[in-house]
Structure formats: structure tokens, C-alpha cells
Amino acid sequence: MKFPKQCVSGKPIDLKKDELGIINQFVVDDFMDDYDINEFIRPFYIEQSMMLYEDIKNLNIPLLTYLSTSLGKNEELINLLFKSLKFLYKASEVKLSEIDGEYIIIIKKDGKGIANINDRNFHLLSDVIFEILYFEKPKPEEKIEGSPELIKMVREAEEKYRRKHLKDNIMTFEIMVHDVIHYRNLDYQAIKNWTVWQLKDTFITEIYKENKEDSYLLATGGNYKVDLKKVKDWKKETRVVHDDVLNMK
């Protein structure tokens, strides 16, 4: 994590040195109206996904440049991105400009510039969005060896399974809110101002704790064989660690 203290405390994240202004974290109530959290994160998810494909990386065309030129003109995606940025910054104006050959998204609030997003800092902003929303980043596809026909068949089977799995196991934001309310014996008013990170962290921690308790009861009941050493410890699985600590050698 880049900002563990801010995620745990819910404090704003200062990215002014990167020209990204101040990022105020979303609270539960922000996504309990018509604007869906998955719609908000979609343009940032696409940016993260694009960087997984070697063909796109080899083109060496930054995302904003790609979106702003005839090569990648995509009005729907641009509108999605602008809507997300406006919501993120509570901005009054979001405008794409070309300055000295560089594309920049200028964010204004009450007529005052508060952030400039360019190809150098957009990936950082995307990383921060994923972190404060406790979202898992897209992962590269596993490489499949074989004929084009075999690869196509495997990909189609994987996609069919993925769609069914998503349909059967979809966890909407409001379901998560509902579950946390009942896990903690609270009401909506008590958690509506929690940040999204705090809500998801609580939900995931409760799931791990519940799984460990169930495994312990099965192991001590005598009817099932359960290796308690293999049961994940919720304290370890949900531990908040800064990236600098993880990268220490």
C-alpha cells in the first residue's frame, strides 16, 4: 500500500506535488444513489488493463494521447473518465487541453484549477483510486501453449466460466453495506460516513474471522478433519503494510 495511514484513518491524500491536488476519500453514502462504484472505477480499470498487454505497451502511446487522437478516439470512454474525475474532485469543470504537444486534463473547482492530469501522473492517480476503494487490480492472462484453434477454445471456455461465476457470485456494493450493518449490529446512519476502504476492510476481516471460527468448530467437533495450520489468520491476511516495508531486503 502507498497510503496505509490515510486508508485506515480516512484522511485526505495530498498529491499536490504530483499536480493531482487533494484526494478526499469516498464515503459509503457517495455510492448509495444512482452512481455505481463499478461505473466510477471503469476508466481506471481500463487504464490498468491496457498496461498488461505487450502489444499496447510496445506501441508506447500514453493513455491520454491514445484517447485524444484519431487512433483511439473513444467518446464513451472519455465521457466516462470525465464523469469519474468530476465526481472524484467534486469539480465544476473538467477539460481536455493540448499544451505544447502534451494532452492535459485540467480540473477546476469554482473557477480555480485544483489538478492537472497528464500521461506522467495518470497511472499514479489510477493506483490511488484502486487503493482507496480496496479494488483488486486486473491481472495478466496466463499464457496458453498450442494451436490457435486450441487457444481459442480454451479462452471461450474460460470466458463462459467467468461470466457464469460472476453471475452466481456477484457482490454488489449495497450487499456489502447490508452485511457489515448486520455483522456489527449497526444501522445505516452509523456507517454511511465510513470511507469505502473502511467498509471493505471491515467486511473482509469479518469474513476471515468467520471462516476461522467455522474451521475451528469443525476441527474440534470430531466429525471432520481440518488442518488448522492451513486456516488463514485474519490478522495476517488483513494486515496493513506500506509498500516501502514490503520492498525492504
C-alpha positions in Angstrom: 0.0 0.0 0.0 1.2 3.5 -0.8 -1.1 5.3 1.8 -1.9 2.9 4.7 -2.3 5.6 7.3 -4.8 7.6 5.2 -6.7 4.4 4.3 -7.1 3.4 7.9 -7.9 6.9 9.2 -9.9 8.1 6.2 -7.9 11.3 6.0 -7.4 13.0 2.6 -4.4 12.1 0.4 -2.2 15.1 -0.6 -0.9 14.6 -4.2 -0.2 18.3 -4.9 3.5 17.6 -5.6 2.3 15.4 -8.4 -0.2 18.0 -9.7 -3.1 15.8 -8.6 -4.3 18.0 -5.8 -6.0 16.7 -2.7 -7.9 13.3 -3.0 -10.7 13.2 -0.5 -11.7 9.6 0.2 -15.2 8.4 -0.8 -17.6 7.5 1.9 -20.3 4.8 1.8 -23.1 7.3 1.2 -21.4 8.6 -2.0 -22.3 5.3 -3.8 -25.7 4.7 -2.4 -27.6 6.7 -5.0 -27.7 6.2 -8.8 -23.9 6.4 -9.4 -22.4 2.8 -9.2 -18.9 2.3 -7.8 -18.1 0.0 -10.8 -19.1 2.6 -13.3 -16.8 5.1 -11.5 -13.8 2.9 -11.5 -14.2 1.6 -15.1 -11.9 4.1 -16.9 -9.2 3.5 -14.3 -9.6 -0.3 -14.6 -9.3 0.0 -18.4 -6.0 2.0 -17.9 -4.6 -0.7 -15.6 -5.7 -3.4 -18.0 -4.1 -1.8 -21.1 -0.8 -1.9 -19.4 -1.0 -5.7 -19.2 -0.9 -6.2 -22.9 2.5 -6.2 -24.5 1.2 -5.1 -27.9 -0.2 -1.9 -26.4 2.9 -1.3 -24.2 5.2 -1.7 -27.2 3.3 1.0 -29.0 4.4 3.3 -26.2 1.4 5.5 -26.7 0.2 7.0 -23.3 -3.4 6.7 -22.5 -4.4 10.3 -22.7 -2.7 10.7 -26.0 -4.4 7.5 -27.2 -7.8 8.8 -26.2 -7.3 12.2 -27.7 -6.0 11.3 -31.1 -7.8 9.7 -34.1 -6.0 6.4 -33.4 -8.0 5.8 -30.3 -11.0 8.2 -30.4 -13.5 6.8 -28.0 -16.1 9.3 -26.9 -17.8 7.0 -24.5 -14.6 6.2 -22.6 -13.6 9.9 -22.5 -17.0 10.8 -21.1 -16.8 8.1 -18.5 -13.4 9.4 -17.4 -14.6 13.0 -17.2 -17.6 11.9 -15.2 -15.4 9.9 -12.8 -12.9 12.8 -12.4 -15.7 15.3 -11.8 -17.1 13.0 -9.1 -13.7 12.4 -7.5 -12.7 16.1 -7.3 -16.3 17.5 -6.8 -15.2 19.6 -9.7 -17.2 22.3 -11.6 -15.2 21.8 -14.8 -13.1 19.1 -16.4 -11.5 20.0 -19.7 -9.0 18.3 -22.0 -6.4 20.6 -23.5 -3.3 20.3 -25.6 -0.4 22.3 -24.3 3.0 22.2 -26.1 2.1 18.9 -27.7 1.0 17.3 -24.4 -2.6 16.4 -23.6 -3.6 17.6 -20.1 -6.9 17.2 -18.3 -7.5 20.4 -16.3 -9.7 20.1 -13.2 -11.3 23.2 -11.9 -13.5 23.9 -8.8 -15.3 27.2 -8.5 -13.2 28.6 -11.4 -9.9 27.7 -9.7 -7.5 25.0 -11.1 -7.1 22.2 -8.5 -5.4 19.4 -10.5 -3.7 18.8 -13.9 -3.7 15.2 -15.1 -1.3 14.1 -17.8 0.4 11.0 -19.1 3.1 11.2 -16.4 0.7 11.2 -13.4 -2.4 9.4 -14.6 -1.1 5.9 -13.6 -0.4 7.2 -10.1 -3.9 8.6 -9.8 -5.3 5.2 -11.0 -3.2 3.4 -8.4 -4.6 5.7 -5.6 -8.2 5.1 -6.8 -7.7 1.3 -6.6 -6.2 1.7 -3.1 -8.8 3.9 -1.5 -11.6 1.8 -3.0 -10.0 -1.5 -1.9 -10.3 -2.8 -5.5 -8.2 -5.7 -6.9 -6.2 -4.7 -9.9 -6.6 -6.7 -13.2 -4.2 -9.5 -13.7 -2.4 -10.7 -16.8 -3.9 -13.6 -18.6 -2.0 -16.9 -18.3 -0.1 -17.8 -21.5 -1.5 -20.8 -23.3 0.6 -23.0 -25.5 -0.9 -24.8 -28.5 -2.5 -24.2 -31.8 -4.7 -21.1 -32.5 -7.8 -23.3 -32.5 -6.9 -24.8 -29.1 -6.1 -21.4 -27.6 -9.5 -20.0 -28.9 -11.4 -23.0 -27.4 -9.7 -22.5 -24.0 -10.3 -18.8 -24.0 -14.0 -19.3 -24.9 -14.4 -21.9 -22.1 -12.7 -19.6 -19.6 -14.9 -16.6 -20.6 -18.1 -18.8 -20.3 -17.0 -19.9 -16.8 -16.0 -16.4 -15.8 -19.4 -15.0 -16.8 -21.3 -17.7 -15.0 -19.1 -17.3 -12.0 -19.7 -13.6 -11.9 -23.4 -14.1 -12.3 -23.6 -16.6 -9.5 -21.2 -14.8 -7.1 -21.8 -11.1 -7.8 -21.3 -9.0 -4.7 -22.8 -5.6 -5.1 -21.8 -2.6 -3.0 -25.2 -2.4 -1.3 -25.0 -6.1 -0.3 -21.6 -5.4 1.3 -23.1 -2.4 3.2 -26.1 -4.6 4.3 -23.8 -7.4 5.5 -21.5 -5.1 7.5 -24.5 -3.5 9.2 -25.6 -6.9 10.4 -22.1 -8.2 11.2 -21.6 -5.2 13.6 -25.2 -4.8 14.8 -25.3 -1.2 13.4 -27.7 0.8 11.3 -27.1 2.7 8.1 -26.7 6.0 9.8 -23.8 4.6 11.8 -21.7 3.6 8.8 -22.8 5.9 6.0 -19.8 8.2 6.6 -17.3 5.4 6.8 -14.9 5.5 3.9 -15.3 2.8 1.2 -11.9 1.4 2.3 -13.0 1.1 5.9 -16.2 -0.6 4.9 -14.5 -3.2 2.7 -11.7 -3.7 5.2 -14.4 -4.5 7.9 -16.3 -6.8 5.5 -13.2 -8.8 4.5 -11.9 -9.0 8.1 -15.3 -10.3 9.3 -15.3 -13.0 6.5 -11.8 -14.2 7.5 -12.8 -14.3 11.2 -16.0 -16.2 10.4 -14.1 -18.7 8.3 -11.5 -19.3 11.0 -14.2 -19.8 13.7 -16.1 -22.2 11.5 -12.9 -24.2 10.7 -12.1 -24.3 14.4 -15.5 -25.6 15.3 -15.3 -28.3 12.6 -11.8 -29.3 13.8 -12.9 -29.6 17.4 -16.2 -31.3 16.7 -14.6 -34.6 15.8 -16.6 -35.3 12.7 -14.3 -33.6 10.2 -10.6 -33.5 9.5 -9.4 -29.9 9.4 -5.8 -28.8 9.4 -5.9 -25.6 11.5 -2.4 -24.8 10.3 -3.8 -24.2 6.8 -6.6 -21.9 8.0 -5.8 -18.4 7.1 -5.2 -16.0 10.0 -7.5 -12.9 9.6 -4.9 -10.7 11.3 -2.2 -11.7 8.8 -4.5 -11.6 5.8 -5.8 -8.1 6.5 -2.6 -6.6 7.8 -2.0 -3.1 6.5 1.6 -2.7 5.3 3.3 0.2 3.4 4.9 -0.7 0.1 8.3 0.5 1.4 8.2 -2.2 4.0 7.2 -4.9 1.5 10.1 -3.9 -0.7 12.8 -4.0 2.0 15.5 -6.6 1.5 
